[in-house]
């Protein structure tokens, strides 16, 4: 690469950072650009994924983890402040000749300069000693390309496993599924220990190549980024409403009896619900099922509908909270799964 224009986002807010990245891609039409950035606790799902299918909803809600959708393909990843993200933005050249290795090669070389043997692996990963330390994705826009990736430096493995731990038997959809891989932290593999600030500085130096020019965006540009973050990346419509159509079947054994909820949704909106079980009902529960049609697939929206009914005749001792927990999970229902993927 030629002289790199280098930017930092100045934030650990995932909505801001993804808006920042998109703004640079769509407005900086010349030159090679590099952004290094970090997100506080966030699950970032791929453009073509069902967000609900990729996360452990109860785990995410209990820990205040943000869920946001990016504009590139691939699978879901967990970000925390032990993870460093990089974004290259440059001319795409011949679209038929595009290769992930065009960008992963310099990243691997930068990691090797720190004393670890990093290699491209699979479709879009970088591994060290067989463990995935980076997942990457790309997007084309009017002859420019965005290539971005994660670098797991010192991430919380339990949070990675818990947040990306949806029930594979619960969902049925044609959405792109994440491929879970055995992951590792770069810090544990370095011959010389360093913190993430030192790692970032060394990585930047290694990636500079022919030289690096630090840049800043002006206040007007930052204002546009803030607007994009609020209108797109903080919106339910983008992060969840953009999910492909899906169906779920959820079952729980409750004190009030067994409950099974079958549900279909499209664009994040519930289209059909059915309830089954051996709960002690004296009235038909179809009014509740009908009332849930055209409601957002979100706990608060579902609870608002359920709270509008006297559920006892229709569900016996099964409560509104029981029904919502059956659909969305409870804070203590997350199972651990030692994997992550993009």
C-alpha positions as CSV (number, residue, x, y, z in Angstrom):
1,X,0.0,0.0,0.0
2,X,1.1,3.6,-0.6
3,X,0.9,6.3,2.0
4,X,-1.8,5.5,4.5
5,X,-4.3,8.1,5.8
6,X,-4.9,7.1,9.4
7,X,-8.0,7.9,11.4
8,X,-9.2,7.1,14.9
9,X,-12.9,7.3,15.8
10,X,-12.4,8.7,19.3
11,X,-15.1,6.4,20.6
12,X,-15.9,2.9,21.9
13,X,-19.6,3.2,20.9
14,X,-20.4,0.6,18.3
15,X,-23.1,2.7,16.5
16,X,-20.7,5.7,16.2
17,X,-17.8,3.5,15.0
18,X,-19.8,1.7,12.3
19,X,-21.2,5.0,11.2
20,X,-17.7,6.5,11.1
21,X,-16.4,3.6,9.0
22,X,-19.4,3.9,6.6
23,X,-18.9,7.7,6.2
24,X,-15.2,7.3,5.4
25,X,-16.0,4.6,2.8
26,X,-18.7,6.6,1.1
27,X,-17.1,10.1,1.1
28,X,-13.3,9.6,0.9
29,X,-13.0,8.7,-2.7
30,X,-9.2,8.8,-3.1
31,X,-6.3,7.3,-1.3
32,X,-5.7,4.5,1.1
33,X,-7.3,4.8,4.6
34,X,-6.8,2.9,7.8
35,X,-8.9,3.1,10.9
36,X,-8.1,1.3,14.2
37,X,-11.0,1.2,16.7
38,X,-12.6,-0.5,19.6
39,X,-16.1,-1.2,20.7
40,X,-17.3,-1.6,24.3
41,X,-19.3,-4.8,24.9
42,X,-21.1,-5.4,21.6
43,X,-22.3,-8.2,19.4
44,X,-21.9,-7.2,15.7
45,X,-24.0,-9.3,13.4
46,X,-23.5,-9.7,9.6
47,X,-25.6,-7.9,7.1
48,X,-27.6,-11.0,6.1
49,X,-28.1,-12.5,9.5
50,X,-31.0,-12.9,11.8
51,X,-29.8,-11.0,14.9
52,X,-32.0,-13.0,17.2
53,X,-30.7,-16.2,15.9
54,X,-27.1,-15.3,16.5
55,X,-27.3,-14.0,20.1
56,X,-28.2,-15.4,23.5
57,X,-30.9,-12.9,24.1
58,X,-31.1,-13.4,27.9
59,X,-27.3,-13.3,28.3
60,X,-27.0,-10.1,26.2
61,X,-29.9,-8.3,28.0
62,X,-28.7,-9.3,31.5
63,X,-25.2,-7.8,30.8
64,X,-26.2,-4.7,28.9
65,X,-24.5,-5.9,25.7
66,X,-25.2,-3.8,22.6
67,X,-26.4,-5.6,19.4
68,X,-25.7,-3.8,16.1
69,X,-25.7,-4.8,12.5
70,X,-22.9,-4.0,10.1
71,X,-23.0,-3.5,6.3
72,X,-20.7,-6.4,5.5
73,X,-21.4,-10.1,5.2
74,X,-20.1,-13.0,7.3
75,X,-21.0,-14.1,10.8
76,X,-21.6,-12.5,14.3
77,X,-18.7,-11.5,16.5
78,X,-18.4,-10.3,20.0
79,X,-16.4,-7.1,20.7
80,X,-15.0,-5.8,24.0
81,X,-12.1,-3.5,24.9
82,X,-9.8,-6.5,24.7
83,X,-10.5,-6.6,21.0
84,X,-8.9,-4.3,18.4
85,X,-10.7,-3.7,15.0
86,X,-9.0,-2.5,11.8
87,X,-10.6,-1.1,8.6
88,X,-8.8,-0.6,5.3
89,X,-10.6,1.5,2.7
90,X,-9.0,1.8,-0.8
91,X,-9.6,1.4,-4.5
92,X,-11.1,-1.9,-5.3
93,X,-9.5,-2.4,-8.7
94,X,-10.8,-5.3,-10.7
95,X,-13.7,-6.6,-8.8
96,X,-13.2,-10.1,-10.3
97,X,-9.7,-10.3,-8.8
98,X,-10.7,-9.2,-5.2
99,X,-9.1,-11.4,-2.6
100,X,-9.3,-11.4,1.2
101,X,-5.6,-12.2,1.3
102,X,-4.8,-8.8,-0.2
103,X,-5.6,-7.3,3.2
104,X,-5.0,-10.2,5.6
105,X,-1.4,-10.7,4.3
106,X,-0.1,-7.3,5.7
107,X,-2.0,-8.0,9.0
108,X,-0.3,-11.4,9.3
109,X,3.0,-9.8,8.5
110,X,2.4,-7.2,11.2
111,X,1.6,-9.9,13.7
112,X,4.7,-11.9,12.7
113,X,6.8,-8.7,13.5
114,X,5.6,-9.2,17.1
115,X,6.9,-12.7,17.2
116,X,3.8,-14.8,16.4
117,X,3.2,-17.0,13.3
118,X,-0.1,-15.8,11.9
119,X,-1.6,-17.3,8.7
120,X,-4.8,-16.7,6.7
121,X,-7.2,-19.6,7.2
122,X,-10.5,-20.6,5.6
123,X,-12.6,-18.1,3.8
124,X,-11.9,-15.1,6.0
125,X,-9.9,-15.9,9.2
126,X,-6.5,-15.4,10.6
127,X,-5.2,-18.0,12.9
128,X,-2.2,-18.5,15.3
129,X,-1.3,-22.0,16.3
130,X,-4.6,-23.2,14.9
131,X,-6.7,-20.8,16.9
132,X,-8.8,-18.1,15.3
133,X,-7.6,-14.6,16.3
134,X,-9.3,-12.6,13.6
135,X,-12.4,-12.7,11.4
136,X,-12.7,-10.4,8.4
137,X,-15.4,-9.1,5.9
138,X,-15.5,-6.9,2.9
139,X,-17.9,-4.5,1.1
140,X,-17.8,-2.7,-2.3
141,X,-19.0,0.8,-2.8
142,X,-18.7,2.6,-6.1
143,X,-15.2,1.3,-6.9
144,X,-14.0,1.5,-3.4
145,X,-13.6,-1.4,-1.0
146,X,-13.9,-1.7,2.8
147,X,-12.1,-4.5,4.4
148,X,-12.4,-4.8,8.1
149,X,-11.5,-7.4,10.8
150,X,-11.3,-8.2,14.4
151,X,-8.1,-8.8,16.3
152,X,-8.7,-10.8,19.5
153,X,-6.0,-9.5,21.8
154,X,-7.2,-10.0,25.3
155,X,-11.0,-10.6,25.1
156,X,-13.1,-12.1,27.8
157,X,-13.6,-15.7,26.6
158,X,-16.7,-16.3,28.8
159,X,-18.4,-13.2,27.3
160,X,-17.6,-14.3,23.8
161,X,-19.0,-17.7,24.5
162,X,-22.1,-16.5,26.3
163,X,-23.2,-13.7,24.0
164,X,-22.9,-15.8,20.8
165,X,-24.8,-18.8,22.2
166,X,-28.2,-19.0,20.6
167,X,-30.2,-22.3,20.7
168,X,-29.7,-23.9,17.2
169,X,-32.9,-26.0,17.7
170,X,-35.0,-22.9,18.4
171,X,-34.7,-21.1,15.1
172,X,-35.6,-22.0,11.5
173,X,-34.6,-19.5,8.8
174,X,-32.6,-19.0,5.6
175,X,-30.4,-16.4,7.2
176,X,-26.6,-16.8,7.0
177,X,-25.4,-18.8,10.0
178,X,-22.2,-18.1,11.8
179,X,-19.5,-20.7,11.8
180,X,-18.1,-21.2,15.3
181,X,-14.4,-21.6,15.6
182,X,-11.8,-22.4,18.3
183,X,-10.6,-19.0,19.3
184,X,-7.5,-17.6,21.0
185,X,-6.1,-14.3,22.4
186,X,-3.1,-12.9,20.8
187,X,-1.7,-11.6,24.1
188,X,-1.3,-15.2,25.4
189,X,0.8,-16.1,22.3
190,X,3.2,-13.2,22.3
191,X,6.8,-13.9,23.3
192,X,6.9,-10.5,25.1
193,X,3.9,-9.4,27.1
194,X,2.3,-6.0,26.3
195,X,-1.0,-4.3,26.9
196,X,-3.5,-3.4,24.2
197,X,-2.3,0.2,23.9
198,X,1.3,-1.0,23.1
199,X,-0.1,-3.7,20.8
200,X,-2.1,-1.0,18.9
201,X,1.0,1.2,18.6
202,X,3.2,-1.7,17.3
203,X,0.5,-2.8,14.9
204,X,0.1,0.7,13.5
205,X,3.9,1.0,13.0
206,X,4.0,-2.3,11.2
207,X,1.1,-1.5,8.9
208,X,2.4,2.0,8.0
209,X,4.6,0.6,5.2
210,X,5.5,3.5,3.0
211,X,4.4,6.0,5.5
212,X,1.4,7.1,7.5
213,X,-0.4,10.5,7.6
214,X,-2.6,11.1,10.7
215,X,-5.9,12.7,9.7
216,X,-8.9,14.2,11.5
217,X,-12.4,14.7,10.3
218,X,-13.9,18.2,10.6
219,X,-16.9,19.1,12.8
220,X,-19.3,19.1,9.9
221,X,-18.2,15.5,9.0
222,X,-18.5,14.4,12.6
223,X,-22.0,15.8,12.7
224,X,-22.9,13.7,9.7
225,X,-21.5,10.6,11.4
226,X,-23.6,11.3,14.5
227,X,-26.7,11.6,12.4
228,X,-26.0,8.3,10.6
229,X,-25.3,6.6,13.9
230,X,-28.6,7.7,15.4
231,X,-30.8,7.2,12.4
232,X,-29.3,3.9,11.2
233,X,-27.0,2.1,13.7
234,X,-29.0,2.8,16.8
235,X,-32.3,2.0,15.2
236,X,-34.3,-1.2,15.9
237,X,-35.3,-1.2,12.2
238,X,-31.7,-1.7,11.1
239,X,-30.4,-3.9,13.8
240,X,-33.4,-6.2,14.2
241,X,-36.0,-5.2,11.6
242,X,-33.5,-6.0,8.8
243,X,-33.4,-9.6,9.9
244,X,-34.5,-12.2,7.3
245,X,-37.8,-14.1,7.9
246,X,-37.6,-16.8,10.6
247,X,-39.7,-19.1,12.7
248,X,-39.0,-20.4,16.2
249,X,-40.4,-23.1,18.4
250,X,-39.8,-22.6,22.2
251,X,-40.7,-25.0,24.9
252,X,-40.5,-24.7,28.7
253,X,-41.8,-26.8,31.7
254,X,-43.3,-24.3,34.1
255,X,-45.0,-24.7,37.5
256,X,-48.3,-23.9,35.7
257,X,-47.7,-26.6,33.1
258,X,-45.8,-27.2,29.9
259,X,-45.8,-24.3,27.4
260,X,-44.8,-24.4,23.7
261,X,-44.8,-21.2,21.6
262,X,-44.5,-21.4,17.8
263,X,-43.9,-18.1,16.1
264,X,-43.1,-16.7,12.6
265,X,-41.6,-13.3,12.0
266,X,-40.4,-11.3,9.0
267,X,-38.5,-8.0,9.1
268,X,-38.6,-8.3,12.9
269,X,-42.4,-8.2,13.0
270,X,-44.5,-11.1,14.3
271,X,-46.7,-12.6,11.7
272,X,-48.1,-15.7,13.4
273,X,-48.2,-17.1,16.9
274,X,-49.6,-20.3,18.3
275,X,-49.6,-21.6,21.9
276,X,-49.7,-25.3,22.9
277,X,-49.3,-27.1,26.3
278,X,-51.0,-28.7,29.2
279,X,-51.5,-25.5,31.2
280,X,-54.9,-25.3,32.8
281,X,-57.0,-23.2,30.5
282,X,-60.7,-22.7,30.6
283,X,-60.8,-20.3,27.6
284,X,-59.3,-20.2,24.1
285,X,-56.0,-18.3,24.0
286,X,-56.4,-17.3,20.3
287,X,-57.2,-13.6,21.2
288,X,-53.7,-13.3,22.6
289,X,-52.1,-15.0,19.6
290,X,-54.1,-12.6,17.3
291,X,-53.1,-9.5,19.3
292,X,-49.4,-10.4,18.9
293,X,-49.6,-10.3,15.2
294,X,-47.9,-7.2,13.7
295,X,-46.0,-6.6,16.9
296,X,-42.2,-6.2,16.9
297,X,-40.3,-9.3,18.0
298,X,-39.0,-7.6,21.1
299,X,-39.6,-8.5,24.8
300,X,-41.0,-5.1,25.8
301,X,-43.4,-5.0,22.9
302,X,-44.6,-8.5,23.6
303,X,-45.0,-7.9,27.3
304,X,-47.0,-4.7,26.5
305,X,-49.6,-6.9,24.7
306,X,-49.6,-9.7,27.2
307,X,-50.1,-7.2,30.1
308,X,-53.3,-6.0,28.4
309,X,-55.0,-9.4,29.0
310,X,-56.4,-11.3,31.9
311,X,-54.3,-14.4,31.1
312,X,-55.6,-16.7,33.9
313,X,-58.6,-18.1,32.1
314,X,-56.5,-18.7,29.0
315,X,-53.2,-19.9,30.5
316,X,-54.0,-20.9,34.1
317,X,-51.0,-20.3,36.3
318,X,-48.7,-19.4,33.4
319,X,-48.0,-15.7,33.6
320,X,-47.1,-13.0,31.1
321,X,-43.5,-13.2,32.3
322,X,-43.5,-17.0,31.8
323,X,-44.6,-16.5,28.2
324,X,-42.0,-13.8,27.4
325,X,-39.3,-15.9,29.1
326,X,-40.2,-18.9,27.0
327,X,-39.8,-16.8,23.8
328,X,-36.8,-14.7,24.7
329,X,-35.1,-16.6,27.5
330,X,-34.3,-15.8,31.1
331,X,-31.1,-14.2,32.5
332,X,-30.0,-17.5,34.0
333,X,-30.9,-19.7,31.0
334,X,-27.8,-19.1,28.9
335,X,-25.6,-22.1,28.1
336,X,-21.9,-21.8,27.7
337,X,-20.4,-22.6,24.3
338,X,-16.6,-22.1,23.8
339,X,-16.7,-20.6,20.3
340,X,-17.1,-17.5,18.2
341,X,-17.3,-16.9,14.5
342,X,-17.6,-14.3,11.8
